[in-house]
Structure formats: C-alpha cells, structure tokens
Amino acid sequence: MKNSIDEVNGENVRTDKVMAELVERGVAFHHALGRTVATAYLREHAVPVEVIRRVFSSVQARRPARPARRRWR
C-alpha cells in the first residue's frame, strides 16, 4: 500500500485516502482501547511499521487528527 504525502499550501496532505482512514481509525482505537489494540489493527491492515511508530511516537510528531466519525459501530 502506497502512502504518499504532497505539499499543498505549505501543508503536508495525504494523497492515499485509504491509508489516511486506517490511521485515523487506529488513532481512535488508541484513545478508546489502548495502544496494543491500535497497533494490532494497523498491522493487520498492512500499515507500514514506520508509520505506526510515527503515529504513536508523540503528539507533536503528527498533525492534529480530524474529529472521529462513528462509521463502525
């Protein structure tokens, strides 16, 4: 799965929408269920290890998340 980032108006923008949604859902799982569950979810969906590390490394390393949408009930 390709995860490309473009620079638009001085801001990094994910161009791989599927990867972006997986990461956002993983972040929601992290907040609700913990890091172990979130990491397992992202690994099961072939998110690269470097991305998982960056997402969970620190709050300052990633841009603010969008508000979670409850599409998976």
Beta strands, then each sheet from edge to edge (+ up, - down):
strand 1: 5-8
strand 2: 11-14
sheet 1: 1+ 2-
end
